């Protein structure tokens, strides 16, 4: 097989990139290790910035988004039993949209055949070759047969554990990492949300988040130690804990129901600054991870793709590589701003095991300052809705 751009990974970054390139007449093929059913069933984030919704609308893949997306004009920080609303639309003129990443992925995959976007699922042993040469290629096996795709460029959109980043020589690697000493225990259930908007809570029992995927589906998280196991948290125990965290500060209180999914996810901040090496370009989780505090992961992937698609299209349309050469620096400037905001909210709203009474008093003081300062609320709102591209 031969194409102009080989894309590794069919998460939102790979799918968005593929659709944007095909819309501009650039040939591309997406190679995905997992099955379609597996990819479409992955439970992920659900708060979209305008950078993400604008791309979906630009592509005309927004019917379900428009029908089911919830426009949010604010969110809440809570300390003890005090709720502080950040009025993001009033402060910035923008909003965010609650629409699950799972649904975004399904929409993009469903639209692929009509857009002549080829996605090769269940591709095993994916490997990248000759990325420093002008004719890189990708090999993989499918149905027991070895396949090869020759391309002009390779886009690594294959997440933190994919092969793309690992192809870059160690001598060229620039990476930064911060692992946090706790994780998020989450539950997804078809029950109405306890509050009309998200609540990030720093209470006596630690961090908790009340969020939603729709008017009838809720997503909750609590902070847990990394040593805790899912078996230690039967559903009733978690619902009891959530009720203690949110019943007194939310509009409706916690409604219980059977779990659709429960999991414990570790938190990390990670930036792989070598987002370009030779003919390989990284985007999304292949290059950076943010804590879920602030909902930046999918949206950062979308901004990477906005920059990279424009650069690749300019290469084929105008014969100019100026944007390709600028891609890494342009993407990283936005990545580090998002990392800073996610790190700030994580430090502000979580109880760190090594912290004592002084550090907790600093958190209280900071949140009280946010509550009393419109300027500080504006800074938080601007970062939450997403900085300009």
N, C-alpha and C positions, 0 to 999 in steps of 0.2 A: 504494500500500500504506500501511497505517496500523498502528502498534503502540505499545506503551507505552515500551519501551526498544529502541533500535537499537544493536546491538553491532558495532563495526568490528573484524574480525580473528577468525580461528578457531584461534589458538594456544590453549594450555592456559588462559590467563586468560579469553579470550572464551568458550571452551567451558564452563568451570566456572561462569562468571557466568550464562550462558544456562541451564544445567541447574538451578542454584540458584533462579533466578527462575521458571522453568517449574514447578518443584516446589512453589513457593508460589503458583502461579496467576497470575503476572505475565506478560503477553504480551511477547515479544521476538523479534527476528529478527537473525541473525548474517550479516554481509556480509563475504565473503572474496575478496581479489583473485586468489589462486592457485586451481589445481584441487585437487580432493580428493586425487588421487594425489600431488601435490607436497607438500601439507601433511602427509600421512601418512608421507612418506618422509624428512622432515627429521631429521637426526641431532642430538640435543641431550643435555642432562645426564641423569643417572640416579640421583641420591641424593635421596630424598624425606623431608622432615621429617614429623612427625605432623600438623602443620597441613594438609598436602596429603593425606596418606592418610586423615585424619579426614573431610575433605570428600568424598573418593571413597566412603568407607563410608557417610556420611550420605546420599549420593545413591543408594546401592545399585549403584554402578558399580565394583565391587571384586573380581569373580570372578577375573579374570586376575591382578590384583594379588596376591590371596591365594594363587593357585596358583603364580605364578612369581616373586613378589617375594622378595628375600633380606634377612632381618633382620640388621642389622649392629650389634653391641654395642661396637664399638671401631674405631679407625683408627690409623694410624701416622705419626709423623714420623721422618725419617731424616736424620742428619748424618754425612757420610762413610760409614762402614760400621756405624754404631750405629743400632739400631731402637728407637724409644720409642713404646710403645703407650698411647694415650689410651683408657681404659676408660669409654666414655661411659655405658653402662648402669649400671655399678657406681657411677659418680659422680653420675648424674642420675636414674636409674630409668627412662630412656627409651632409645629406639633410633632408628636411621634405617633406611629400606628402600631397597634397590637395585632400581630398576625404571625402565626407560628412559622419558624424556619422549616418545619416539616412540610407545611402547606406551600411555602415558597418553592421548595425542592420539587414537590409533586407537580406544581404548575409548570415549572421550567422543563421537567422531563416530558410531561404530556404534550407540550408545545413543540418539542424537538422534531418529530417526524414532518410536520407541516412546514417547518423552517429548514428542512434538509440538513439538520444537525445530527450527525452520526454519533451514537454513544455505544461503545463496546463494553458491555457488562461482563462480569466474571472473568476478567483478564488476570491470570496468575503470573507470578514471577516477573513483574514489570521491572524493566531495567532501562536506564538512559545511557547512551553511548555518544562519544565524540562531541560533547557539548562545547568544547573549545574550538571546534572546527566549523566550517561553513555548511557542512552537511551532517547535522546530528541525526540520530535515529533512536527509536524506541523498540524494544523487543518485549514480547510477552507470550504466554501460552493461552490458548482458548480451545476448549474441547480436546485437550491433549495435543494440539497442533501448535508449533511455534510460529509466531507471527512477527512481522517487522513493519514499522511505519517510518519512512524517510520524511523529514520535514526541514523547513527553513529555520524554525524556532520551536522550542519546547517551553510550555508554561506549566510549572509545577504548582498545581492547586490541590495537592493530595494530602493536606493536613499535617499535623505534627509528626505522625508515625510513618508517613509515606517515604518513598525512595528518592524523591527529587532532591531534597535538601542534602541528603547523605551523599549525593553524587559530587558535590562541590569539594575540592581538595581542602584538607585541613589547614594548609598554610594560608588559604584565602578566607577562612571563616572568621567572622566577627559576631559574637553572640553574647547576650546578657540575660541573666535569669534570676528570679526571686521566687522561691517556693514558700508557700504560706503554711503555718503549722496547724491548719484545720481544713476541713472540707465542708461541702454543702450537702446535706441530706434533703432530697427533694421528693415530692409526691405530686402526681398529676391525677386529677379526678374530674369526672363530669358532674360538678356541683357549681352553683353560682358563686362568684367572688364575694369575699367578705366586705369589700370596699370598691367603690367605682374606679379608683385609681391605685397604682402600685404604692405599697408601703414598705420602706426600708426601715427596720426597727433595731435600735440598740437598747435593749431592755435589760433588766436585772438577770435574766436567764440567757443573755447573749443575743447575737444577731439572728434576725429572721426576716424573710421577705414574703409578702403576700402579693401575688401577681395573677394574671389571667391569660388565657388564650382566646377566650370568647366570653360572651355573656353567660354561657352555661358550662364553661370549662375553666378550672382554676389550677394554678401552679403555685405551690408553697415550698419554701426552703427554710431550714434552720442550720445554724453553725454547729458542727460536731468535731470532735477530735479525730485525727487521722487514724487512731488506733481503734475507733469504733467500727462495728460491722453491721451490715444491713439486717442480719438475723436478730440483732439486739433491739430492733425497732419494728415490732409488729404495728400494723396500721393503727390500732386503737391507741397505742402509746403515743404515736406521732400526732394523731388528731387531738389527743388530750393536751399535748405540749403546745400545739398551734392555738388551741382555744385559750390557753393561759396567756399566750403572747398577744393575740389579736382581738379577743372578744371585747375588751374594754376600750380599744382605740379605733375599732372599725365601725362602719355604718351598720352592717348587717350581722356581724359575728360569723364565726367559722361554721360552714355547713359541711357535714361529713358525708362520705360516700366511698364506694369501692375504688381502690387505686387502679388506675390504668397503667401506671409505671411508678416505681420507686428506685432510687439510686443514690449513691454517695459519690460525689465528684471532688477531687482535690483541686486546690486553687494554685495558680502560678501566674507570674508575669514573665514573659519571654519575648525577646526580640533577636532575630537572626538578621543582622544588618546586611549580609551579603545577599541581597535580593536579586542580583544579576551576576551571572558568571558565564562568560562566553555567550552562547545562544540559548542559555537557560534563564528563565525569569520566574521568580517565586511570587505567589500571591496568597493571601488569606492565612489560614493556620499553619501552612508550610513555613511561613516566615515569622509569625508572631502569635502569641497567646496572651489574652488579657483575662483577669478575673471577671467572672460574670457580673460583678457589681458595676452597674452603669450600662450594661447591655451593649458593649462595643464590638464583640467578636465578629458577628455577621456583617455589621455595618463597616467595619474596617476592611473586610474582604471585598465588599462592594466598592469602596473607594479605591483599593488597589486595582480592581478590575476596570474601573472607569479610566484610570490613568493608563493602564497597560493596553487596553483595547484601543484607546485613542492613538497611542504610540505605534502599535502594530498596523493600524489602519493607515496612518500617515506614511509608514514605510512602504506599503503596497500602493497607496494612492498617489503619493507625491515623490516617492523615492528618497524621503528624508528620514534620517536616523537620529535627528536631534532629540525628539521626545523619548526614543528608546534609551539614549544615553542619559537622559535626565530622570528616567523612571525611578531608579533606586532612591535618589535623594528626595524626589518629590513625595514618594510614598512614605519614606521613613519620617519625614517632617510631620505628617499626619499621624503616623503610628505612634510616635513618641508622645504626642499631645494626648492621644487616647489612652496610652499606658499611664500617663501622669494622672489623668482624671480617674481611671479605674483604681489606681493605687491609692489616690486620695480618699475616695469613697470607701474602699476596703479598710483603710486605716481608721477612718472616722466611725464606721458603723460596727466593727467587729471587736470582740474581746480577745486580745492576744495573750497566750498563756504566760509570757514573760512580763507582761505589764502588771503594774500594781495600782494602788489607789490614786497616785499622782497622775498616771497616764489616763486613767478613766476620768479624772477631774478635767483633764485637758480636752478629752472628747466632749464632755458636757459643756465646757466653756465654748468650744468651737461651734457646737450645734446651737447654743444660745446666741452666739454672734450671728450665725446664719439666719436665725429666726428674727433678729432685730435689724438686719442690714439688707436693704433692697439691692444694693450694689453686689453683695456677696451672693444673694439669690440669683441675680442676673448672670454672674459668672458660672454658677452651677447649671443654670438653665441653658446657657449657650453651649456648654460642653455636653449636656445631656441630649439636646436635640441634634448635636453634631456640628463640628466646626466646618466652615466652607471648604469646598474642594479647591 
